[in-house]
Amino acid sequence: MEKAERAALFRQRVIERLDAAKISRSQLSRETGIDRSTVAQILNGEDARLPNSHLAAEFASCLGVSADWLLGLSDRSETAAELLTAGLRFADAKKTPADQQLIEWHKEAAGHKIRAVPTVLPDILKTADMLEWEYQLFVDKTPEQATLAIKDTNEWLQAPGSDYEVCVPIETVRSLAEGSGYFETIPEAVRKDQIKWMADKCGDLYPSVRLYLFESRKIYSAPLIIFGPLIAAVYVGRFYMVFRERNQIQGLTRHFDALVRDSSVDARSAQNIIRSLI
């Protein structure tokens, strides 16, 4: 970026923050100790030079942003201390698709690709009977609430531009077919309907939804969900570890992409492979 471009970006971002914070130019001058004529020259574009480090730091401090962001050296406006806090935080996990936090993250990431490794099966591919069996033990969320949340998600999936990738261990699908492990107590009819439903949905929703099956012996993943470049959440049981820093999200995205690349069953084949287990 040329010096003149950086100076123009500095001016633009300062003006944006002034407007957002409802701070006048006179107040900016008073709080930074910088002469009003100098402030006017910078914000009116009369001085095309880059501000010195002292001026940039004073402006950033007054506006509550980082000097790097004002100068176009960072895409994040938070200060270093705020970035440390915002980079990783914890959010309660309800283990239910009716969790308001998940819904809010989906809304925030509208228009971006969603990548998910579910705890067991993806909620968007579950039958109502499966949801009822799975969430009947949760006193704070009813199966009906879970079903309504999935309906809302499915409507989102039908919208133009939706893009949802899911990776599931193939051993999980085999356990469902056999009625073993996690699925040991589920009624056989519910299991069979779930397999058929999941196979059908893999075909009906493709390519908006793409399911990949990987072998856990070959590659492992903790449950996680990545909301485009904005948020990544790793599920650890009672809470999510939530990442918002770009490098952290990129690292988890690379991990997910490796799952897709090393999957033993790709999205085009998932429907037939799952149906063969009925």
Buried (B, 14 or more C-beta within 10 A) or exposed (E): EEEEEBBBBBBBBBEBBBEEEEBEBEEBBEBBEBEEEBBEBBBEEEBEEBBEEEBBBBBBBBBBBBBBBBBBEBEBBBBEEBBEEBBEEEBEBBBBBBBEBBBEBBEEBEEBBBBBBBBBBBBBBBBBBBBBBBBEEBEEBBBEBBBEBBEEBBEBBEEEEBBBBBBBBBBBBEBBBEBEEBBEEBEEEBBBBBBBBBBBBBEEBBEBBBBBBBBEEEBEBEBBBBBBBBBBBBBEEEBBBBBBBBEBBBEBBEBBBBBBEEBEBBBEBBBEBBBEBE
